Amino acid sequence: MSTVADYARPGTRPMLSTGRRLDPERLGDHLDRLYRAAWGLCGSREDAEDLVQETYAKILRKPRLLRSEDDLAYLLRVLRNTHFSAHRAAGRRLRAGPLPEELDQIEDRSVVGPQAALEARELYAHVAQLPDGFRDALVAVDLLGLSYREAARALRVREATITTRLHRARQRLAAAVDGTGPDSQAVVVPRAR
């Protein structure tokens, strides 16, 4: 039975103490969107693949109860947190030097052409250098195809904040790609492996 305290605010219902579990069989439904989001966060395909794999491993290792029906928002939050945790941990480790130039490179047959691959790597490198809030909004709306409302819910900000961040992120990205932005020369494009 509900008490008056359960309805402290008008229009609210009492919180249910039970949630639902994320269905492991449906994780594959979100793979493409998570991969695109990871690529936007990391700036390279290989790191994005590793990030998605680590995200799925983390989710399957410690299943949580979800309070909403929005699986994608939960998965994006875990992906983002996994990325930041790995980024912090990587800052504390020694880094390997660049590979020698004489190593043979394996050709990626899924790429349309070398120019398209270079442009995609450059674009994702520019996206990865955007400030966190701008990058998150751009990845959610432009790469994942979320609506402004869905992106706001996933990132836990107001819809107007998404609109502003997205506009500013697009401006910075356009300036960086055109070479007119302050950070346009500082972009390091990851080499294809």
MDAnalysis code that builds the backbone (N, CA, C; Angstrom):
import MDAnalysis as mda
import numpy as np

u = mda.Universe.empty(579, n_residues=193, atom_resindex=np.repeat(np.arange(193), 3), trajectory=True)
u.add_TopologyAttr("name", ["N", "CA", "C"] * 193)
u.add_TopologyAttr("resid", np.arange(1, 194))
u.add_TopologyAttr("resname", ["MET", "SER", "THR", "VAL", "ALA", "ASP", "TYR", "ALA", "ARG", "PRO", "GLY", "THR", "ARG", "PRO", "MET", "LEU", "SER", "THR", "GLY", "ARG", "ARG", "LEU", "ASP", "PRO", "GLU", "ARG", "LEU", "GLY", "ASP", "HIS", "LEU", "ASP", "ARG", "LEU", "TYR", "ARG", "ALA", "ALA", "TRP", "GLY", "LEU", "CYS", "GLY", "SER", "ARG", "GLU", "ASP", "ALA", "GLU", "ASP", "LEU", "VAL", "GLN", "GLU", "THR", "TYR", "ALA", "LYS", "ILE", "LEU", "ARG", "LYS", "PRO", "ARG", "LEU", "LEU", "ARG", "SER", "GLU", "ASP", "ASP", "LEU", "ALA", "TYR", "LEU", "LEU", "ARG", "VAL", "LEU", "ARG", "ASN", "THR", "HIS", "PHE", "SER", "ALA", "HIS", "ARG", "ALA", "ALA", "GLY", "ARG", "ARG", "LEU", "ARG", "ALA", "GLY", "PRO", "LEU", "PRO", "GLU", "GLU", "LEU", "ASP", "GLN", "ILE", "GLU", "ASP", "ARG", "SER", "VAL", "VAL", "GLY", "PRO", "GLN", "ALA", "ALA", "LEU", "GLU", "ALA", "ARG", "GLU", "LEU", "TYR", "ALA", "HIS", "VAL", "ALA", "GLN", "LEU", "PRO", "ASP", "GLY", "PHE", "ARG", "ASP", "ALA", "LEU", "VAL", "ALA", "VAL", "ASP", "LEU", "LEU", "GLY", "LEU", "SER", "TYR", "ARG", "GLU", "ALA", "ALA", "ARG", "ALA", "LEU", "ARG", "VAL", "ARG", "GLU", "ALA", "THR", "ILE", "THR", "THR", "ARG", "LEU", "HIS", "ARG", "ALA", "ARG", "GLN", "ARG", "LEU", "ALA", "ALA", "ALA", "VAL", "ASP", "GLY", "THR", "GLY", "PRO", "ASP", "SER", "GLN", "ALA", "VAL", "VAL", "VAL", "PRO", "ARG", "ALA", "ARG"])
u.atoms.positions = np.array([
    [0.842, -1.172, 0.000],
    [0.000, 0.000, 0.000],
    [0.889, 1.237, 0.000],
    [0.523, 2.248, -0.750],
    [1.302, 3.472, -0.859],
    [0.971, 4.408, 0.287],
    [1.976, 5.169, 0.679],
    [1.780, 6.168, 1.724],
    [1.870, 7.550, 1.098],
    [1.569, 8.564, 1.891],
    [1.638, 9.937, 1.411],
    [3.068, 10.287, 1.020],
    [4.051, 9.757, 1.726],
    [5.453, 10.054, 1.426],
    [5.851, 9.537, 0.049],
    [5.180, 8.490, -0.427],
    [5.497, 7.952, -1.744],
    [5.117, 8.919, -2.858],
    [4.171, 9.803, -2.586],
    [3.702, 10.745, -3.586],
    [4.052, 12.168, -3.171],
    [5.269, 12.389, -2.732],
    [5.680, 13.689, -2.220],
    [5.596, 14.761, -3.299],
    [5.936, 14.431, -4.525],
    [5.842, 15.391, -5.614],
    [4.630, 15.035, -6.458],
    [3.893, 16.031, -6.915],
    [2.727, 15.737, -7.757],
    [3.161, 15.031, -9.042],
    [2.391, 14.055, -9.432],
    [2.659, 13.355, -10.682],
    [3.702, 12.264, -10.583],
    [4.169, 11.947, -9.380],
    [5.173, 10.891, -9.243],
    [4.527, 9.635, -8.709],
    [5.159, 8.532, -9.017],
    [4.707, 7.245, -8.508],
    [5.806, 6.690, -7.617],
    [5.482, 5.763, -6.756],
    [6.516, 5.197, -5.900],
    [7.540, 4.438, -6.731],
    [8.791, 4.489, -6.296],
    [9.869, 3.773, -6.975],
    [9.735, 2.288, -6.691],
    [9.873, 1.507, -7.720],
    [9.865, 0.065, -7.536],
    [11.277, -0.379, -7.195],
    [11.406, -1.294, -6.295],
    [12.735, -1.719, -5.870],
    [13.333, -2.737, -6.824],
    [12.556, -3.224, -7.771],
    [13.076, -4.218, -8.691],
    [13.347, -3.587, -10.037],
    [14.319, -4.103, -10.721],
    [14.653, -3.665, -12.068],
    [14.630, -4.872, -12.978],
    [15.164, -4.699, -14.150],
    [15.249, -5.827, -15.065],
    [16.696, -6.009, -15.475],
    [17.025, -7.211, -15.818],
    [18.389, -7.518, -16.241],
    [18.537, -7.263, -17.736],
    [19.718, -6.829, -18.130],
    [20.038, -6.647, -19.534],
    [20.145, -8.020, -20.179],
    [19.459, -8.211, -21.282],
    [19.442, -9.500, -21.962],
    [20.738, -9.670, -22.751],
    [21.606, -10.632, -22.383],
    [22.870, -10.832, -23.102],
    [22.671, -11.184, -24.575],
    [21.537, -11.770, -24.899],
    [21.263, -12.149, -26.287],
    [21.039, -10.915, -27.171],
    [20.638, -9.801, -26.566],
    [20.337, -8.595, -27.338],
    [21.506, -7.619, -27.395],
    [22.638, -7.967, -26.801],
    [23.786, -7.065, -26.834],
    [24.263, -6.821, -28.263],
    [24.161, -7.824, -29.110],
    [24.594, -7.683, -30.491],
    [23.792, -6.660, -31.273],
    [22.574, -6.365, -30.828],
    [21.739, -5.377, -31.510],
    [22.367, -3.984, -31.473],
    [23.196, -3.731, -30.490],
    [23.773, -2.397, -30.294],
    [25.247, -2.332, -30.689],
    [25.776, -3.392, -31.259],
    [27.207, -3.469, -31.546],
    [27.670, -2.358, -32.477],
    [26.946, -2.113, -33.551],
    [27.359, -1.114, -34.527],
    [27.384, 0.286, -33.919],
    [26.355, 0.630, -33.172],
    [26.310, 1.955, -32.548],
    [27.412, 2.116, -31.507],
    [27.649, 1.084, -30.717],
    [28.716, 1.163, -29.720],
    [30.076, 1.297, -30.388],
    [30.277, 0.574, -31.488],
    [31.553, 0.655, -32.197],
    [31.782, 2.069, -32.731],
    [30.744, 2.668, -33.328],
    [30.894, 4.035, -33.836],
    [31.164, 5.022, -32.704],
    [30.495, 4.832, -31.580],
    [30.738, 5.706, -30.427],
    [32.160, 5.525, -29.916],
    [32.610, 4.284, -29.859],
    [33.971, 4.002, -29.388],
    [34.997, 4.598, -30.336],
    [34.758, 4.508, -31.635],
    [35.689, 5.078, -32.606],
    [35.756, 6.586, -32.426],
    [34.628, 7.206, -32.162],
    [34.624, 8.641, -31.912],
    [35.369, 9.014, -30.642],
    [35.282, 8.178, -29.626],
    [35.988, 8.454, -28.374],
    [37.487, 8.219, -28.507],
    [37.860, 7.130, -29.189],
    [39.265, 6.710, -29.241],
    [40.039, 7.351, -30.383],
    [39.390, 7.499, -31.525],
    [40.080, 8.057, -32.674],
    [40.711, 7.020, -33.578],
    [40.652, 5.743, -33.237],
    [41.199, 4.701, -34.109],
    [40.310, 3.466, -34.053],
    [40.271, 2.757, -35.174],
    [39.423, 1.568, -35.270],
    [39.852, 0.486, -34.294],
    [41.143, 0.252, -34.209],
    [41.645, -0.832, -33.369],
    [41.329, -0.589, -31.899],
    [41.552, 0.641, -31.451],
    [41.237, 0.972, -30.061],
    [39.733, 0.894, -29.808],
    [38.942, 1.264, -30.819],
    [37.482, 1.184, -30.688],
    [37.032, -0.264, -30.538],
    [37.618, -1.161, -31.322],
    [37.268, -2.580, -31.204],
    [37.608, -3.101, -29.813],
    [38.787, -2.730, -29.321],
    [39.193, -3.162, -27.978],
    [38.253, -2.604, -26.911],
    [37.859, -1.342, -27.069],
    [36.979, -0.704, -26.092],
    [35.606, -1.371, -26.057],
    [35.049, -1.681, -27.216],
    [33.742, -2.349, -27.257],
    [33.846, -3.735, -26.632],
    [34.926, -4.437, -26.938],
    [35.107, -5.775, -26.367],
    [35.235, -5.702, -24.843],
    [35.996, -4.753, -24.351],
    [36.158, -4.596, -22.904],
    [34.837, -4.189, -22.247],
    [34.066, -3.351, -22.925],
    [32.756, -2.942, -22.407],
    [31.834, -4.141, -22.274],
    [31.766, -4.962, -23.316],
    [30.917, -6.156, -23.262],
    [31.394, -7.118, -22.180],
    [32.701, -7.271, -22.050],
    [33.231, -8.163, -21.010],
    [32.843, -7.656, -19.624],
    [32.927, -6.349, -19.426],
    [32.572, -5.766, -18.136],
    [31.087, -5.959, -17.833],
    [30.246, -5.765, -18.842],
    [28.801, -5.912, -18.652],
    [28.438, -7.359, -18.341],
    [29.054, -8.288, -19.050],
    [28.736, -9.701, -18.839],
    [29.330, -10.234, -17.537],
    [30.455, -9.656, -17.118],
    [31.106, -10.092, -15.887],
    [30.312, -9.666, -14.652],
    [29.741, -8.470, -14.694],
    [28.982, -7.940, -13.554],
    [27.629, -7.432, -14.033],
    [26.660, -8.324, -14.202],
    [25.333, -7.876, -14.659],
    [24.673, -6.966, -13.624],
    [24.001, -5.962, -14.108],
    [23.315, -4.998, -13.248],
    [21.818, -5.036, -13.530],
    [21.055, -4.531, -12.571],
    [19.624, -4.354, -12.785],
    [19.410, -2.976, -13.399],
    [18.650, -2.919, -14.477],
    [18.382, -1.659, -15.155],
    [17.041, -1.115, -14.700],
    [16.991, 0.189, -14.477],
    [15.749, 0.816, -14.029],
    [14.901, 1.303, -15.186],
    [15.468, 1.380, -16.375],
    [14.695, 1.868, -17.516],
    [14.752, 0.852, -18.645],
    [14.013, 1.144, -19.684],
    [13.967, 0.258, -20.852],
    [15.044, 0.618, -21.868],
    [15.843, 1.634, -21.595],
    [16.816, 2.135, -22.559],
    [18.152, 1.416, -22.390],
    [18.316, 0.292, -23.073],
    [19.561, -0.467, -23.000],
    [20.729, 0.322, -23.573],
    [20.497, 1.040, -24.669],
    [21.577, 1.752, -25.338],
    [22.182, 2.824, -24.443],
    [21.363, 3.553, -23.715],
    [21.896, 4.585, -22.818],
    [22.805, 3.958, -21.770],
    [22.398, 2.824, -21.227],
    [23.224, 2.130, -20.238],
    [24.532, 1.663, -20.874],
    [24.449, 1.068, -22.056],
    [25.648, 0.571, -22.731],
    [26.600, 1.713, -23.073],
    [26.064, 2.847, -23.515],
    [26.912, 4.000, -23.826],
    [27.589, 4.544, -22.576],
    [26.873, 4.540, -21.467],
    [27.459, 5.017, -20.216],
    [28.609, 4.107, -19.784],
    [28.403, 2.793, -19.896],
    [29.464, 1.848, -19.533],
    [30.643, 2.001, -20.486],
    [30.372, 2.174, -21.785],
    [31.432, 2.369, -22.776],
    [32.255, 3.608, -22.447],
    [31.569, 4.701, -22.153],
    [32.253, 5.961, -21.842],
    [33.091, 5.830, -20.564],
    [32.516, 5.224, -19.532],
    [33.257, 5.048, -18.280],
    [34.446, 4.118, -18.467],
    [34.280, 3.070, -19.265],
    [35.384, 2.152, -19.544],
    [36.497, 2.884, -20.282],
    [36.117, 3.741, -21.229],
    [37.117, 4.516, -21.976],
    [37.910, 5.429, -21.040],
    [37.202, 6.152, -20.180],
    [37.895, 7.066, -19.280],
    [38.772, 6.319, -18.281],
    [38.313, 5.181, -17.799],
    [39.124, 4.381, -16.874],
    [40.386, 3.882, -17.559],
    [40.244, 3.395, -18.780],
    [41.405, 2.904, -19.528],
    [42.351, 4.054, -19.858],
    [41.787, 5.219, -20.168],
    [42.604, 6.386, -20.495],
    [43.424, 6.833, -19.277],
    [42.794, 6.826, -18.116],
    [43.522, 7.184, -16.892],
    [44.614, 6.163, -16.591],
    [44.289, 4.882, -16.750],
    [45.268, 3.827, -16.475],
    [46.426, 3.891, -17.465],
    [46.138, 4.202, -18.725],
    [47.189, 4.282, -19.740],
    [48.143, 5.437, -19.448],
    [47.648, 6.479, -18.831],
    [48.505, 7.607, -18.487],
    [49.536, 7.269, -17.426],
    [49.295, 6.196, -16.684],
    [50.226, 5.792, -15.632],
    [51.209, 4.720, -16.092],
    [51.041, 4.210, -17.315],
    [51.906, 3.138, -17.819],
    [52.947, 3.678, -18.785],
    [54.006, 2.890, -18.962],
    [55.000, 3.209, -19.977],
    [54.399, 2.973, -21.351],
    [54.830, 3.763, -22.321],
    [54.302, 3.618, -23.674],
    [55.384, 3.074, -24.593],
    [54.974, 2.211, -25.489],
    [55.901, 1.653, -26.468],
    [56.172, 2.681, -27.558],
    [57.342, 2.578, -28.164],
    [57.705, 3.478, -29.245],
    [57.036, 3.079, -30.547],
    [57.205, 3.887, -31.577],
    [56.590, 3.573, -32.870],
    [57.214, 2.326, -33.496],
    [56.443, 1.664, -34.332],
    [56.928, 0.474, -35.020],
    [57.918, 0.866, -36.108],
    [58.888, 0.012, -36.379],
    [59.817, 0.303, -37.481],
    [59.070, 0.354, -38.815],
    [59.549, 1.186, -39.722],
    [58.885, 1.363, -41.013],
    [59.001, 0.139, -41.911],
    [59.997, -0.717, -41.685],
    [60.201, -1.849, -42.586],
    [59.234, -3.009, -42.350],
    [58.381, -2.920, -41.331],
    [57.394, -3.973, -41.107],
    [56.338, -3.947, -42.204],
    [55.913, -5.118, -42.634],
    [54.858, -5.204, -43.642],
    [53.523, -4.863, -43.004],
    [52.740, -4.120, -43.722],
    [51.412, -3.744, -43.263],
    [50.384, -4.668, -43.911],
    [49.386, -5.069, -43.163],
    [48.302, -5.875, -43.705],
    [47.256, -4.931, -44.267],
    [46.850, -5.181, -45.485],
    [45.883, -4.316, -46.144],
    [44.479, -4.584, -45.617],
    [43.768, -3.518, -45.305],
    [42.389, -3.626, -44.858],
    [41.492, -3.585, -46.087],
    [40.896, -4.714, -46.427],
    [40.105, -4.816, -47.653],
    [38.713, -4.205, -47.504],
    [38.321, -3.862, -46.299],
    [36.992, -3.285, -46.112],
    [36.954, -1.795, -46.449],
    [38.105, -1.166, -46.594],
    [38.176, 0.259, -46.887],
    [37.986, 0.474, -48.384],
    [37.209, 1.488, -48.730],
    [36.914, 1.773, -50.127],
    [38.184, 2.150, -50.876],
    [38.972, 3.010, -50.331],
    [40.202, 3.438, -50.980],
    [41.109, 4.106, -49.976],
    [42.366, 4.305, -50.347],
    [43.304, 4.904, -49.390],
    [42.932, 6.330, -49.001],
    [42.391, 7.093, -49.945],
    [42.010, 8.470, -49.622],
    [40.856, 8.497, -48.625],
    [39.876, 7.617, -48.832],
    [38.735, 7.553, -47.912],
    [39.183, 7.109, -46.528],
    [40.110, 6.160, -46.477],
    [40.621, 5.689, -45.187],
    [41.363, 6.806, -44.463],
    [42.165, 7.562, -45.195],
    [42.907, 8.671, -44.596],
    [41.952, 9.744, -44.080],
    [40.937, 10.067, -44.874],
    [39.968, 11.072, -44.444],
    [39.204, 10.619, -43.206],
    [38.829, 9.345, -43.168],
    [38.107, 8.824, -41.999],
    [38.998, 8.869, -40.766],
    [40.265, 8.462, -40.905],
    [41.183, 8.500, -39.754],
    [41.390, 9.932, -39.274],
    [41.543, 10.859, -40.216],
    [41.728, 12.258, -39.836],
    [40.493, 12.801, -39.121],
    [39.326, 12.490, -39.662],
    [38.090, 12.974, -39.058],
    [37.920, 12.420, -37.647],
    [38.133, 11.123, -37.475],
    [37.989, 10.534, -36.146],
    [39.078, 11.045, -35.193],
    [40.251, 11.352, -35.700],
    [41.292, 11.935, -34.850],
    [40.870, 13.323, -34.374],
    [40.256, 14.101, -35.272],
    [39.748, 15.423, -34.875],
    [38.622, 15.284, -33.853],
    [37.725, 14.329, -34.067],
    [36.622, 14.106, -33.122],
    [37.178, 13.723, -31.757],
    [38.198, 12.876, -31.731],
    [38.777, 12.421, -30.465],
    [39.419, 13.569, -29.690],
    [39.826, 14.642, -30.375],
    [40.472, 15.763, -29.695],
    [39.498, 16.827, -29.203],
    [38.223, 16.678, -29.516],
    [37.235, 17.632, -29.008],
    [37.123, 17.506, -27.490],
    [36.735, 18.568, -26.799],
    [36.480, 18.453, -25.355],
    [35.408, 17.397, -25.087],
    [35.466, 16.787, -23.922],
    [34.607, 15.641, -23.600],
    [33.130, 15.884, -23.880],
    [32.577, 16.970, -23.391],
    [31.152, 17.237, -23.571],
    [30.771, 17.400, -25.032],
    [31.608, 18.108, -25.793],
    [31.344, 18.300, -27.216],
    [31.436, 16.968, -27.954],
    [32.489, 16.207, -27.638],
    [32.697, 14.918, -28.311],
    [31.544, 13.966, -28.019],
    [31.110, 13.914, -26.769],
    [30.016, 13.006, -26.406],
    [28.734, 13.355, -27.159],
    [28.419, 14.640, -27.253],
    [27.208, 15.061, -27.968],
    [27.319, 14.741, -29.452],
    [28.476, 15.011, -30.047],
    [28.676, 14.748, -31.470],
    [28.597, 13.259, -31.774],
    [29.218, 12.448, -30.951],
    [29.187, 10.996, -31.157],
    [27.762, 10.477, -31.020],
    [27.052, 10.939, -30.011],
    [25.694, 10.443, -29.768],
    [24.750, 10.786, -30.916],
    [24.808, 12.015, -31.406],
    [23.842, 12.448, -32.421],
    [24.319, 12.121, -33.837],
    [25.544, 12.503, -34.177],
    [25.996, 12.353, -35.561],
    [26.506, 10.954, -35.892],
    [27.166, 10.297, -34.974],
    [27.697, 8.966, -35.276],
    [26.716, 7.857, -34.938],
    [26.011, 8.008, -33.827],
    [25.083, 6.955, -33.412],
    [23.679, 7.160, -33.949],
    [23.377, 8.371, -34.369],
    [22.057, 8.638, -34.918],
    [20.965, 8.791, -33.876],
    [21.344, 9.094, -32.633],
    [20.336, 9.309, -31.598],
    [19.650, 10.649, -31.828],
    [18.411, 10.751, -31.404],
    [17.736, 12.044, -31.435],
    [18.327, 12.907, -30.318],
    [18.030, 14.198, -30.362],
    [18.537, 15.077, -29.314],
    [18.018, 14.629, -27.952],
    [16.762, 14.230, -27.901],
    [16.160, 13.786, -26.641],
    [16.855, 12.514, -26.134],
    [17.093, 11.551, -27.025],
    [17.768, 10.309, -26.622],
    [19.191, 10.588, -26.159],
    [19.883, 11.470, -26.873],
    [21.250, 11.823, -26.490],
    [21.270, 12.508, -25.127],
    [20.315, 13.396, -24.894],
    [20.242, 14.088, -23.600],
    [20.001, 13.089, -22.479],
    [19.134, 12.129, -22.714],
    [18.850, 11.114, -21.699],
    [20.089, 10.236, -21.460],
    [20.766, 9.847, -22.536],
    [21.938, 8.976, -22.402],
    [23.087, 9.680, -21.688],
    [23.257, 10.975, -21.945],
    [24.364, 11.724, -21.346],
    [23.971, 12.435, -20.056],
    [22.685, 12.325, -19.699],
    [22.164, 12.914, -18.465],
    [22.358, 14.426, -18.400],
    [21.997, 15.082, -19.509],
    [22.012, 16.542, -19.574],
    [20.697, 16.990, -20.201],
    [20.457, 18.305, -20.201],
    [19.242, 18.835, -20.814],
    [19.369, 18.792, -22.338],
    [18.240, 18.767, -23.003],
    [18.222, 18.727, -24.469],
    [18.857, 19.989, -25.056],
    [18.645, 21.128, -24.415],
    [19.248, 22.379, -24.887],
    [20.772, 22.314, -24.794],
    [21.281, 21.625, -23.791],
    [22.725, 21.459, -23.649],
    [23.276, 20.646, -24.814],
    [22.551, 19.610, -25.215],
    [22.969, 18.802, -26.365],
    [23.017, 19.669, -27.615],
    [21.994, 20.494, -27.813],
    [21.934, 21.362, -28.990],
    [23.135, 22.298, -29.032],
    [23.447, 22.921, -27.917],
    [24.565, 23.857, -27.854],
    [25.895, 23.149, -28.067],
    [26.101, 22.055, -27.362],
    [27.368, 21.324, -27.489],
    [27.558, 20.779, -28.895],
    [26.487, 20.298, -29.485],
    [26.566, 19.753, -30.834],
    [26.923, 20.847, -31.836],
    [26.309, 22.004, -31.698],
    [26.614, 23.125, -32.591],
    [28.087, 23.528, -32.465],
    [28.556, 23.661, -31.251],
    [29.949, 24.069, -31.035],
    [30.926, 22.985, -31.483],
    [30.566, 21.722, -31.264],
    [31.435, 20.624, -31.701],
    [31.543, 20.606, -33.220],
    [30.423, 20.806, -33.906],
    [30.442, 20.829, -35.374],
    [31.265, 22.005, -35.890],
    [31.151, 23.152, -35.224],
    [31.954, 24.311, -35.629],
    [33.440, 24.014, -35.469],
    [33.822, 23.473, -34.326],
    [35.234, 23.162, -34.081],
    [35.742, 22.105, -35.047],
    [34.917, 21.102, -35.313],
    [35.312, 20.035, -36.222],
    [35.493, 20.576, -37.635],
    [34.575, 21.422, -38.087],
    [34.690, 22.014, -39.420],
    [35.942, 22.879, -39.518],
    [36.215, 23.658, -38.482],
    [37.408, 24.503, -38.486],
    [38.677, 23.660, -38.475],
    [38.673, 22.569, -37.730],
    [39.854, 21.706, -37.670],
    [40.089, 21.005, -39.000],
    [39.028, 20.545, -39.638],
    [39.165, 19.862, -40.928],
    [39.612, 20.842, -42.006],
    [39.086, 22.076, -41.975],
    [39.476, 23.095, -42.954],
    [40.881, 23.629, -42.700],
    [41.409, 23.388, -41.512],
    [42.735, 23.888, -41.180],
    [42.722, 25.291, -40.638],
    [41.544, 25.814, -40.288],
    [41.455, 27.182, -39.775],
    [41.355, 27.235, -38.264],
    [41.170, 26.087, -37.627],
    [41.023, 26.051, -36.176],
    [42.366, 26.091, -35.477],
    [42.375, 26.465, -34.184],
    [43.629, 26.550, -33.434],
    [44.293, 25.194, -33.240],
    [43.509, 24.113, -33.214],
    [44.071, 22.783, -32.991],
    [44.259, 22.007, -34.282],
    [44.081, 22.637, -35.424],
    [44.075, 21.895, -36.683],
    [45.439, 21.299, -37.008],
    [46.519, 21.919, -36.584],
    [47.845, 21.396, -36.895],
    [48.327, 20.379, -35.871],
    [47.660, 20.311, -34.709],
    [48.134, 19.448, -33.627],
    [47.571, 18.037, -33.689],
    [46.780, 17.722, -34.710],
    [46.146, 16.405, -34.782],
    [47.158, 15.362, -35.217],
    [47.244, 14.299, -34.447],
    [48.096, 13.168, -34.792],
    [47.185, 12.076, -35.315],
    [47.333, 11.747, -36.589],
    [46.486, 10.731, -37.203],
    [47.106, 9.370, -36.948],
    [46.355, 8.449, -36.319],
    [46.898, 7.116, -36.073],
    [47.166, 6.400, -37.387],
    [48.302, 5.706, -37.446],
    [48.647, 4.946, -38.644],
    [47.792, 3.707, -38.728],
    [47.468, 3.319, -39.935],
    [46.729, 2.067, -40.131],
    [47.649, 0.915, -39.791],
    [47.095, -0.076, -39.132],
    [47.908, -1.235, -38.752],
    [47.751, -2.337, -39.747],
])
